[in-house]
Amino acid sequence: MDVLSVAGLLIGLGAILGGNVLEGGHLGSLLNGPALIIVVGGSLGATLLQSSVPAFLRALKIVGWVARPPAHDLTATIQKVVSWSQVARREGLLGLEGLTETEPDMFARKGLQLLVDGNEPETIRNTLEVELSAREQRDMASAKVFEAMGGYSPTIGIIGAVLGLIHVMGNLADPSKLGPGIATAFVATVYGVGLANLVLLPIGNKLKGVIHAQTQYREMLLQGILGIAEGENPMNIELRLRGYLE
């Protein structure tokens, strides 16, 4: 569980709602169904218009990484790669064949299979770099779905406020309805700006950080696998990979 993500959301919401109460406001004044429909529905519609189906579906799948990012123990991974290199030096590259069936990480498994098949280091590099780049681009496109929604949300909130004011102007003959009507109209702006800056944009940026960490993890695996393919000493491979711990 990523404690900072949960704490950040709770602190942000608590500060805004708590400040509203301290100023004499009521939480009930911030509840407005039509404004919520306008902001959420409008932002979602605009985001769907600009997104591809695979990117949007992927975004829904990886949003859980905000609270539970994929865990990669880099130190343990380095030791694992070093053990692979030791097996390769003792038994040859074919000695790694049994490991390809038990390795849970698909990227590492693919690299091991390329080693076992006797591919040249340059071929291994090109193959794994293509997959690494494709994965990063796919996940980044999904993270940008939340960024896009966060960009549209404030503007849609303003549209909601304007729609509310239009409704208020239709009741100018009754001054008693002007104050509450204007207050309700501006709730849409609060929803739009709050949703963007407290939820959507932070989610997008958090996902980018997680994706970057995963890319670094795969780059480390790539360097280790290339070291094995080139027949490097296990100690040299370990020293190279420890640079990723800095």
N, C-alpha and C positions, 0 to 999 in steps of 0.2 A: 504494500500500500504506500503510495506517495503521499506522505503526511502534508507536505507543503501545498499540494494542489487542493486538498480538502480544507486545510486551514486558511488558505488564501481566499477561497470562495466564501467560507463562513465569516471571516473577518470583514471582507468587502461588503457583503450583504448586511452584516450586523452593524457596521459603521453607518451605512446609509439609512437603514431603517431606524436605528437607535437615534441618529441625529435628527431624523424627522420627528420622532416622538419627543425629543428634548426641546425642539422648537415649538412644541404644542400641536403638532400635526397628529392625525389619526391614521393608523394602518389601513383602515377601511377606505380612506380617501384615495389610496393607491391601487385599489382593486377595481378594475374596469374591464369587463369582458370584451366589448367591441374593440377597445384599444389594443388588447392583447391579440385578438384575431387579426387586426390590421397589421400590426408589427410582425408577429411571427409568420402569419400567412404570406404577407408581402415579401418579407425577407427570404423566406423559403422558396417562393415562386421565382424571384429574381435569381437566386442561386441555382435552382434547377435549370433555368434557362441558359445559364452560362456553363454548366457542368456537363461532363459526359456521364453516362450511366455507370460505367466501371468505377470512375473516380468517386461518385457520390456513394455508391454501395460500399466501396472500400473505406470511405470516410466514416460511415456508420459502424463499420467493423473495428476500426482502430481507435475510435474515440475512447474506448475503455483504457487505452494506454495512458491517459491523463492520470487516472487514479492507480492503475496497475501496469506500469511500463514493463516491457520484457526485460528480465534480469539476465545479465551476462557477467559472470565472474571472470574478469580479464586475467587475474593471476592464475586461477585454475585452468583457464584456456591455454595460457602459455605453457604450463606444465604438461598439459595434454599434447600440445603440438610437439614439445620436446620429446615426449615419450614416443610419438610417432616417428620422429627422426631417428631415435635410438633403435626402434624396431627395423626401420629401413636400412640402417647401417649394419645391423646384425644379420638380417634375413633377406635383404633386398626389398625392392618396392612391392614385390608380390606378397611379402609378409604383411602388408597393410590390407590385403583383401578381406580378411575377416572383420576388420574394423569398419569397413564400409556398411556392413549390415547392422551394426549396433550403434553407429553414430546418429544421435537424434537430430542434429542440426543439418538441414538439407544442403546448405551452402558448403559446409565442411564435408559432407558426404560426397557431394559432386567433385570437390577438389581431390578427395582421396581416390575416387574412382578414376579420375584423370591420371593420377599418379600410377595407380595399379595398371592402367592400360598402356603405360610407357610413353605418354605424350612428352614432347619437348617442353622445356620451361616456358618458352615464348607462347606456345599454343595454350598451355595452362593459364598463363597470364591473360591472354586475350579472351579466352572463354569465360574466366571468372570475372574479369573486369566488365564484360558485357552484361553479365547477370547482376553484378553489384550496381552498375549504373542504372539498369532497368528497374531494379527494385527501389532504388532511391528516388528515381523520377516518379514512379507510380505512387509511392507513399507521400512524396512532397505534393503531388497533385491533389491527393486526398486531404492533406492538411490545409491546402489553400481553399478548400471548400468552406471551412469554418472562417477563414480570413475574409473570404468573399461575403459570407453572410454577415460578418461583423462590419463590413464596409457598407452594406446596404441598409442595415438595421436602423442607424440614426436617421437616415434620409426618409425611410418609410415612417419612422416615428413623427417626423415633421409633417409628412403627408396626413397622418392620423390627426395631428393637432389642428391642421388647417381644416380638415373635414369637420372636426368638432366645432371649430370657430364658425364655419359656415352655418352649422346647425344653430349655434348661439345667435348669430345675426338674424336668423329667422324668428327669434323670440324677443326682439328689441322692444316690442310693445309691453313686455312684462319684465320690468327691471329686477324683480325678485329672482328671476331665473338666470340672470347674467353671470353673477359671481360663481355659483356652483357649476354652471355650464362651462365657463372659461377654465376653471380648475380641472374639470374632467377632461377637457380638450388637451391640456398640457400633460396629462398622465401618459398619453401616447408617446410624447417626447421622452419622458422619463424611461418608459419601457425600451424605446429604441436605443438610447444612449447607454442605459444600464446593461441591457442584454449584450450590446457590442463590447463594452469595455470591461465588464465583470465576468463574462462567460465566453463569448465566441472568439474574440481576438486572443485572450489568454490561452484558450484551448488550441487554437491554431499554432501559436508560438511554442506551446509546450510540446505539441506533436512534432514540430520541427526539431526541437532539441532531442527528443527520443529517437527520431529517424537519424539524426546526425550521429548519435551514440551507436546505433546499430550499424551504420556505415563504417564507423571506425573499428567496430568489432570485426566486421567482415574483411576490412582492409588488413587487419592484423592476421586473420586466418590466411588471407591470400599471401602475405609476405612469408608466413611460416611454411605454407605448402610449397612456395617457390624455392625456399631455402632447402627443403627436403629434395625437391626435384633436381636442384643443382648440386646435391651431395655435400652441403655445408656441414660443418661440425655442429652437433647439437648445442654446444656451449655458445657458439657464435649466433645461432638462431635465437637462443634465449636472450642473449644480450641485445639483439636487434629488436625483438618483440617487447622487451621491457621499456623501450622508449615510449610505447603507447600508454604506459602507466603514469607517465609524467603529466 
